[in-house]
Amino acid sequence: MTDAVIDYAAVFQALPGMVALLTPELVYADANEAYLLSAGRTREQVMGRYLFDVFPDNPDDPAASGVRNLGASLRRVVATGERDAMALQRYDVHCEERPGEWEERYWSPVNVPLFGPDGRVVLVVHRVEEVTQLIKARDASDSSTTRVLEAELYTRARELQEVNERLRLAHAREREVALALQKAMLPDPADVGHHRAAVRYRPAVGTLNVCGDWYDLIDLPGDRMGVAVGDVVGHGLHAAGVMGLLRSALSAASRVADGPAEALDVLGLYARSVDGAESTTAVEISIDWDSHTLAYSSAGHPPPALAHADGGVEFLDRATDPPLGARPDHASRPQAATAFDEGDTLVLYTDGLIERRDEDIDTGLARLAGSLARHRGAGPEDLADVLLLDLLPPRGATDDTALVIVRL
């Protein structure tokens, strides 16, 4: 049996449950026999047609919401790439044998994405369980209590779906505002000196966990530049606000501190007074082109990478301390230094670039080192794009990603 060739088309048609395949435009690509039988349609009546042309709302029911609710669920699956289970729906079906008549029907739908090689949603699996007979049988029961409970259950299910939809809209608006706020607060690398730098920010896909990551590039006296990245634990507008406070504080401290370690010391003390700043990670590097030296310090952040022109990659991990606020008592942070050659490339990033839930962090670091070695001749802008392409999952990361690249 292990060597048998499985005819998946035949399996699809033989499935006992109702299943249809829809394109991202909600056009029927296929439907199994159980779906067609229960829906009262032939294959010719559905194939290649828009879902809601085949099954419109009952025009005689002013409260009909099937098209709106199902359409919102399917479009959400296409947009987010996430499964969506719907509450119990009343969705009447037009009777083809008796024109003008609509049958009262109840359904429990689940919509699931199917992805193509590029990570995009290419089909939506629309699985439906019809519960009309169950609802009607219970409505016909002699028990008035049962009828009341069933009516209340249906009402609560509709209310729950409406509440969930309002929450999604509110969260989407918060995400939009938070991203706009973050964009306004993050600097343009063109404003810092004459050296070549590139920055990127990619928000997480299909989640509200955005706007805690930041980067900064700071002009320092002499031919020097400060570069920093950080990651605030938190969500949405609150995380964006905390991020703005910490970025500004570190930028100010870096201009007067005697090196990155002292700047992070000051930031750590300030973070104790900021609600939501606990466990923030950050790393700062001072680049001195006169001495060809990098001085750096890290507060629990993934190590920056120094990509040498010959293809070697060095991770700057000799001055790592716990995140901000992780120690009960203040202690001075460590600082280390390393030399660089002209043509080397410095890469700072947040954990969204390298970390995966099912991997050890060393796997992500090795993936980063390999990509840097392969593309060592690329300029900062091209390298930033290729790193995101190489390292982020095809469907997008589940965590924000900030990236800074400086050609030394």
LOLUMFI-178702 format. One record per residue (C-alpha): residue number from 1; residue in one letter; x, y, z. Coordinates in Angstrom, 3 decimals, m for minus. Layout:
// residues N
 nuti nukol        u        v        w
  NUM     a        X        Y        Z
...
This chain:
// residues 408
 nuti nukol        u        v        w
    1     m    0.000    0.000    0.000
    2     t    2.871    2.404    0.655
    3     d    3.815    2.291   m3.062
    4     a    0.255    2.822   m4.322
    5     v   m0.430    5.928   m6.395
    6     i   m3.181    7.972   m4.785
    7     d   m5.697    9.649   m7.062
    8     y   m6.243   12.833   m5.065
    9     a   m8.904   14.090   m7.488
   10     a  m10.951   10.968   m6.803
   11     v  m10.334   11.347   m3.050
   12     f  m11.585   14.952   m3.214
   13     q  m14.782   13.917   m4.965
   14     a  m15.359   11.033   m2.526
   15     l  m14.993   13.136    0.631
   16     p  m18.137   12.716    2.755
   17     g  m18.214   16.397    3.737
   18     m  m19.055   19.426    1.614
   19     v  m15.889   20.982    0.170
   20     a  m15.370   23.593   m2.543
   21     l  m12.192   25.190   m3.870
   22     l  m12.319   28.926   m4.540
   23     t   m9.809   31.230   m6.228
   24     p   m8.663   34.390   m4.380
   25     e  m11.320   36.199   m6.451
   26     l  m13.948   33.834   m4.932
   27     v  m14.591   32.001   m8.196
   28     y  m15.307   28.264   m8.089
   29     a  m12.295   26.172   m9.115
   30     d  m13.844   22.861   m8.030
   31     a  m16.499   21.358   m5.772
   32     n  m16.973   17.804   m4.602
   33     e  m20.119   15.726   m5.083
   34     a  m21.282   16.161   m1.482
   35     y  m21.102   19.955   m1.857
   36     l  m23.070   19.979   m5.119
   37     l  m25.701   17.593   m3.771
   38     s  m26.347   19.517   m0.560
   39     a  m26.255   22.888   m2.305
   40     g  m28.679   21.710   m4.988
   41     r  m26.469   22.733   m7.897
   42     t  m24.834   20.967  m10.828
   43     r  m21.149   21.258  m11.649
   44     e  m21.983   23.347  m14.710
   45     q  m23.907   25.812  m12.527
   46     v  m20.927   26.540  m10.281
   47     m  m17.637   25.958  m12.122
   48     g  m15.895   29.175  m13.129
   49     r  m18.586   31.364  m11.581
   50     y  m18.391   33.930   m8.779
   51     l  m19.553   32.407   m5.493
   52     f  m22.138   35.064   m4.698
   53     d  m23.599   35.010   m8.202
   54     v  m24.385   31.356   m7.575
   55     f  m25.537   31.894   m3.980
   56     p  m26.824   35.454   m3.417
   57     d  m28.622   36.591   m0.278
   58     n  m32.355   36.015    0.038
   59     p  m33.850   39.297   m1.267
   60     d  m37.006   38.713    0.798
   61     d  m35.070   38.712    4.087
   62     p  m33.931   42.236    5.079
   63     a  m31.751   40.724    7.834
   64     a  m29.872   38.376    5.484
   65     s  m26.137   38.568    6.171
   66     g  m24.734   35.432    4.572
   67     v  m22.963   37.154    1.681
   68     r  m21.443   39.777    3.974
   69     n  m20.243   37.335    6.631
   70     l  m18.949   34.629    4.300
   71     g  m17.339   37.184    1.988
   72     a  m15.525   38.814    4.908
   73     s  m14.219   35.445    6.110
   74     l  m12.965   34.347    2.686
   75     r  m11.271   37.667    1.945
   76     r   m9.655   37.580    5.383
   77     v   m8.159   34.157    4.578
   78     v   m6.777   35.471    1.272
   79     a   m5.345   38.597    2.925
   80     t   m3.798   36.990    6.018
   81     g   m3.095   33.418    4.933
   82     e   m4.760   32.182    8.112
   83     r   m7.583   29.681    8.668
   84     d  m10.955   31.212    9.583
   85     a  m13.732   29.289   11.344
   86     m  m17.112   30.996   11.228
   87     a  m19.972   31.018   13.679
   88     l  m23.212   29.233   12.783
   89     q  m24.742   30.986    9.755
   90     r  m28.250   31.223    8.390
   91     y  m27.795   31.390    4.615
   92     d  m30.938   30.705    2.588
   93     v  m30.595   28.974   m0.795
   94     h  m32.713   29.656   m3.866
   95     c  m34.648   26.583   m4.992
   96     e  m33.833   25.919   m8.639
   97     e  m36.883   23.656   m9.108
   98     r  m39.284   26.290   m7.716
   99     p  m38.232   29.733   m9.015
  100     g  m38.848   32.506   m6.532
  101     e  m38.770   30.182   m3.507
  102     w  m35.965   30.281   m0.923
  103     e  m35.138   27.448    1.472
  104     e  m34.194   28.331    5.034
  105     r  m30.740   26.757    5.572
  106     y  m28.133   26.771    8.373
  107     w  m24.417   26.157    7.884
  108     s  m21.169   25.862    9.836
  109     p  m18.290   26.941    7.500
  110     v  m14.502   26.737    7.837
  111     n  m12.195   28.426    5.305
  112     v   m8.554   27.380    4.907
  113     p   m5.798   28.791    2.628
  114     l   m3.756   26.795    0.132
  115     f   m0.377   28.319   m0.775
  116     g    1.595   28.342   m4.000
  117     p    5.392   27.984   m4.280
  118     d    5.831   31.730   m3.750
  119     g    3.911   31.656   m0.456
  120     r    0.835   33.430   m1.829
  121     v   m2.698   32.119   m1.302
  122     v   m3.734   30.465   m4.578
  123     l   m6.908   28.692   m3.421
  124     v   m9.267   28.715   m0.461
  125     v  m10.695   25.443    0.802
  126     h  m14.308   26.198    1.719
  127     r  m15.589   23.359    3.907
  128     v  m19.215   23.502    5.000
  129     e  m21.296   21.402    7.357
  130     e  m25.039   21.804    6.966
  131     v  m26.952   21.818   10.265
  132     t  m30.401   22.778    8.945
  133     q  m32.095   19.545    9.990
  134     l  m30.585   19.735   13.473
  135     i  m31.858   23.285   13.981
  136     k  m35.312   22.497   12.615
  137     a  m35.628   19.262   14.564
  138     r  m34.841   21.042   17.788
  139     d  m37.196   23.877   16.872
  140     a  m39.951   21.281   16.396
  141     s  m39.321   19.764   19.812
  142     d  m42.152   19.781   22.314
  143     s  m39.872   21.428   24.822
  144     s  m40.321   25.208   24.864
  145     t  m37.098   25.449   26.854
  146     t  m35.176   23.744   24.032
  147     r  m36.609   26.140   21.459
  148     v  m35.654   29.144   23.569
  149     l  m32.128   27.847   24.134
  150     e  m31.607   27.118   20.450
  151     a  m32.875   30.549   19.458
  152     e  m30.575   32.153   22.011
  153     l  m27.625   30.043   20.806
  154     y  m28.157   31.166   17.229
  155     t  m28.533   34.799   18.275
  156     r  m25.379   34.656   20.394
  157     a  m23.448   33.070   17.525
  158     r  m24.401   35.923   15.213
  159     e  m23.570   38.493   17.858
  160     l  m20.182   36.854   18.434
  161     q  m19.350   37.028   14.757
  162     e  m20.365   40.683   14.574
  163     v  m18.249   41.496   17.653
  164     n  m15.273   39.642   16.168
  165     e  m15.631   41.585   12.930
  166     r  m15.704   44.901   14.795
  167     l  m12.602   43.853   16.754
  168     r  m10.777   42.960   13.547
  169     l  m11.609   46.341   12.047
  170     a  m10.486   48.130   15.216
  171     h   m7.253   46.149   15.344
  172     a   m6.595   46.823   11.664
  173     r   m7.030   50.548   12.300
  174     e   m4.713   50.428   15.323
  175     r   m2.105   48.601   13.259
  176     e   m2.358   51.229   10.505
  177     v   m1.964   54.116   12.954
  178     a    0.903   52.423   14.823
  179     l    2.811   51.740   11.611
  180     a    2.347   55.343   10.491
  181     l    3.583   56.563   13.879
  182     q    6.607   54.306   13.719
  183     k    7.478   55.386   10.183
  184     a    7.362   59.025   11.284
  185     m    9.738   58.369   14.189
  186     l   12.393   56.301   12.389
  187     p   15.197   58.275   10.699
  188     d   16.232   58.420    7.056
  189     p   19.821   57.108    6.632
  190     a   20.460   59.852    4.078
  191     d   20.438   62.327    6.974
  192     v   23.541   60.784    8.582
  193     g   26.951   61.745    7.246
  194     h   28.386   60.778    3.855
  195     h   28.733   57.040    4.432
  196     r   26.584   54.495    2.609
  197     a   23.813   52.926    4.671
  198     a   20.488   51.202    4.038
  199     v   17.593   50.565    6.408
  200     r   14.527   48.349    6.186
  201     y   11.502   47.698    8.384
  202     r    9.058   44.860    7.740
  203     p    6.018   44.471   10.018
  204     a    4.867   41.025   11.037
  205     v    2.282   39.398    8.759
  206     g   m1.178   38.505   10.018
  207     t   m0.657   39.637   13.593
  208     l   m1.000   42.694   15.809
  209     n    2.503   42.275   17.257
  210     v    3.944   45.242   15.390
  211     c    5.772   48.450   16.112
  212     g    8.174   47.406   18.862
  213     d   11.306   47.376   16.669
  214     w   13.444   50.414   15.931
  215     y   16.731   51.483   14.391
  216     d   18.786   54.663   14.641
  217     l   21.810   56.221   12.939
  218     i   23.547   59.024   14.835
  219     d   26.172   61.528   13.720
  220     l   29.004   61.662   16.289
  221     p   31.970   64.075   16.551
  222     g   34.801   63.373   14.132
  223     d   34.407   60.801   11.381
  224     r   32.200   58.627   13.587
  225     m   28.680   57.252   13.492
  226     g   26.486   55.534   16.082
  227     v   24.215   52.744   14.886
  228     a   21.584   51.087   17.074
  229     v   18.661   48.678   16.816
  230     g   16.199   47.649   19.521
  231     d   13.096   45.590   20.148
  232     v   10.354   46.490   22.617
  233     v    8.150   43.697   23.960
  234     g    4.569   44.750   23.311
  235     h    1.855   45.357   20.756
  236     g    0.453   48.136   18.619
  237     l    0.258   51.775   19.608
  238     h    1.616   51.244   23.118
  239     a    4.711   49.461   21.792
  240     a    5.180   52.198   19.180
  241     g    5.047   54.855   21.911
  242     v    7.564   53.035   24.113
  243     m    9.783   52.486   21.095
  244     g    9.766   56.217   20.361
  245     l   10.703   57.093   23.925
  246     l   13.586   54.619   24.096
  247     r   14.938   55.452   20.646
  248     s   14.990   59.154   21.478
  249     a   16.613   58.526   24.876
  250     l   19.350   56.327   23.406
  251     s   19.977   58.822   20.603
  252     a   20.463   61.635   23.133
  253     a   22.628   59.507   25.447
  254     s   24.855   58.378   22.579
  255     r   25.808   61.964   21.774
  256     v   27.274   62.598   25.229
  257     a   28.223   59.123   26.528
  258     d   31.738   57.754   26.485
  259     g   30.928   54.816   24.235
  260     p   28.002   52.414   23.583
  261     a   28.149   50.696   26.987
  262     e   27.662   53.967   28.849
  263     a   24.832   54.939   26.476
  264     l   23.043   51.652   27.212
  265     d   23.636   52.191   30.932
  266     v   21.784   55.497   30.705
  267     l   19.027   53.900   28.629
  268     g   18.631   51.126   31.189
  269     l   18.172   53.608   34.017
  270     y   15.642   55.588   31.978
  271     a   13.743   52.430   30.979
  272     r   12.993   51.722   34.641
  273     s   10.622   54.713   34.600
  274     v    8.840   53.751   31.348
  275     d    5.891   51.389   31.605
  276     g    6.295   48.656   29.000
  277     a   10.051   49.074   28.544
  278     e   10.911   45.996   30.628
  279     s   12.848   43.279   28.787
  280     t   13.584   45.525   25.807
  281     t   16.684   44.403   23.907
  282     a   19.055   46.809   22.171
  283     v   22.528   46.933   20.691
  284     e   24.648   49.966   19.801
  285     i   27.828   50.256   17.786
  286     s   30.122   53.250   17.436
  287     i   31.912   53.265   14.075
  288     d   35.213   55.166   13.952
  289     w   36.493   55.494   10.397
  290     d   39.701   57.215   11.477
  291     s   40.852   54.246   13.585
  292     h   38.883   51.603   11.606
  293     t   37.386   50.376   14.878
  294     l   33.942   49.246   15.995
  295     a   33.065   49.649   19.687
  296     y   29.883   47.864   20.719
  297     s   27.635   46.789   23.585
  298     s   24.477   44.701   23.647
  299     a   21.539   44.475   26.041
  300     g   20.304   40.968   25.305
  301     h   20.075   41.576   21.546
  302     p   21.065   39.171   18.722
  303     p   24.703   39.835   17.732
  304     p   25.438   42.213   14.836
  305     a   27.326   40.714   11.902
  306     l   30.546   42.072   10.413
  307     a   30.827   40.741    6.863
  308     h   34.398   40.959    5.643
  309     a   35.188   41.727    2.037
  310     d   36.850   38.293    1.672
  311     g   33.571   36.504    2.501
  312     g   34.179   35.767    6.186
  313     v   31.477   36.719    8.695
  314     e   32.167   37.693   12.313
  315     f   29.383   37.978   14.896
  316     l   29.967   40.706   17.473
  317     d   29.037   38.790   20.628
  318     r   31.778   39.637   23.151
  319     a   29.845   42.340   25.025
  320     t   26.384   40.935   25.677
  321     d   24.424   41.627   28.860
  322     p   20.779   40.981   29.916
  323     p   17.926   43.067   28.417
  324     l   16.881   46.393   29.916
  325     g   15.357   46.054   33.377
  326     a   16.249   42.368   33.677
  327     r   18.557   42.897   36.685
  328     p   17.153   43.890   40.089
  329     d   20.186   46.145   40.682
  330     h   21.966   48.392   38.222
  331     a   25.370   47.267   36.942
  332     s   27.661   48.743   34.310
  333     r   27.402   47.070   30.923
  334     p   30.360   45.530   29.061
  335     q   31.896   46.970   25.909
  336     a   34.122   45.342   23.288
  337     a   35.924   46.539   20.183
  338     t   37.007   45.012   16.900
  339     a   38.847   46.284   13.835
  340     f   37.402   46.500   10.344
  341     d   38.835   46.949    6.865
  342     e   37.601   49.248    4.154
  343     g   34.916   47.451    2.150
  344     d   33.593   45.408    5.086
  345     t   29.860   45.559    5.810
  346     l   28.156   45.970    9.192
  347     v   24.698   44.424    9.634
  348     l   22.380   45.090   12.599
  349     y   18.931   43.511   12.804
  350     t   16.123   42.458   15.108
  351     d   15.189   38.865   15.862
  352     g   12.446   38.666   13.209
  353     l   15.188   38.278   10.599
  354     i   16.743   35.131   12.041
  355     e   14.495   33.476   14.625
  356     r   11.939   30.757   13.892
  357     r    9.784   29.048   16.499
  358     d   10.898   25.566   15.475
  359     e   14.631   26.336   15.186
  360     d   17.615   27.003   17.389
  361     i   18.914   30.574   17.013
  362     d   22.247   29.210   15.735
  363     t   20.429   27.933   12.646
  364     g   19.182   31.426   11.888
  365     l   22.629   32.937   12.449
  366     a   24.165   30.395   10.102
  367     r   21.531   31.234    7.489
  368     l   22.404   34.941    7.828
  369     a   26.146   34.261    7.559
  370     g   25.615   32.168    4.437
  371     s   23.552   34.849    2.746
  372     l   26.116   37.552    3.589
  373     a   28.934   35.429    2.174
  374     r   27.030   34.747   m1.058
  375     h   26.185   38.404   m1.625
  376     r   29.325   40.069   m0.270
  377     g   29.746   42.195   m3.384
  378     a   26.299   43.810   m3.156
  379     g   25.868   47.418   m2.072
  380     p   23.863   48.265    1.070
  381     e   20.527   48.803   m0.697
  382     d   20.740   45.633   m2.787
  383     l   22.065   43.633    0.158
  384     a   19.155   44.779    2.358
  385     d   16.650   43.556   m0.228
  386     v   18.359   40.232   m0.797
  387     l   18.701   39.505    2.932
  388     l   14.968   39.989    3.430
  389     l   14.281   37.757    0.423
  390     d   16.694   35.049    1.607
  391     l   15.838   35.026    5.305
  392     l   12.173   35.918    5.778
  393     p    9.600   33.139    5.255
  394     p    7.741   33.300    1.903
  395     r    4.486   34.218    3.651
  396     g    6.181   36.833    5.827
  397     a    7.601   36.701    9.349
  398     t    5.555   36.295   12.515
  399     d    7.667   39.001   14.172
  400     d    8.719   42.470   13.074
  401     t   12.062   42.882   11.350
  402     a   14.310   45.949   11.450
  403     l   17.533   45.913    9.445
  404     v   20.452   48.369    9.151
  405     i   23.379   47.879    6.746
  406     v   26.447   50.138    6.692
  407     r   29.286   49.860    4.168
  408     l   32.502   50.484    6.093
